Amino acid sequence: MSMADMYQWAIITFATPLIVALLPALRVQVSERVLHLMLGFSVGILGGVTFVDILPEAFEFAAEMQLLPLYVSFGVATGFFVLLVVERYLLVTEEIHGGHFHIHGKPALDPNHGLVGVSALTVHGFMDGFVIPVGFSAGTAVGTVVTLAVVIHQIPDSFAALSLALSSTDNRRQAILYVLATAVDTPFGIAIGLILVGLGEWVIPLGLGLCAGTFIYVSAVDLVPELQHKSRSPLVVVSMVVGFLLIVILSLLLPHV
């Protein structure tokens, strides 16, 4: 993928949260139920891109480089436990531990709640960006699917960030800063991914494993518990399955190069 294409995706991932932030001004309201369906769809997207594209490609790439499968597994474990440590021990307040957050329909106006939640989303957004250049380094097909998954997944994440901003502060400037934080994280991740990929091909299977580990963590620890906590609608499960199947279809339709 050319640098021009990378700049294009960086602009798209930067603009998405800003467009979502304009919705309240346009009197567009998204109900809590719809947001949970979107988050469920996001879980399916992350699961699909992890198990259908990232991990198979990582193990295949490692085999071609004559690296042990444990090399990829180490990346997965590292990604999972790095997010665990960051959310549990670094993003912590007296009342909220780790990056886990709840989407509430009524404003809580709790600045700590907003700061912790947006910080967690920013870490997730960084990893979303990081996986894009790593994915394209592994192959055009996997890179395309991963990038489309990131863009689709970013939409409900942006709604979650906006919800947190609006429910945690009545200070418009602070709410704007929250949204901006979730806008710059993915382009920044793309830049760091490009730098690391330039170090050599040995980074690719490790980087793919790292991203797989973070995606598994985000789905299993942050998103799924949130959905179980607030919504037990069968439609949420259906939205997860639809998200997963979408990635499967994209992976089958795109030529493997």
KALINUR-V206797 format. One record per run of one state. SS is the DSSP state (H for helix, E for strand, C for the rest). FROM is the first residue (numbers start at 1). TO is the last residue. If there is no record, write none. Layout:
((SS:FROM:TO) (SS:FROM:TO))
This chain:
((C:1:2) (H:3:21) (C:22:31) (H:32:64) (C:65:68) (H:69:90) (C:91:91) (E:92:92) (C:93:96) (E:97:97) (C:98:110) (H:111:138) (C:139:139) (H:140:168) (C:169:171) (H:172:197) (C:198:201) (H:202:230) (C:231:233) (H:234:253) (C:254:257))
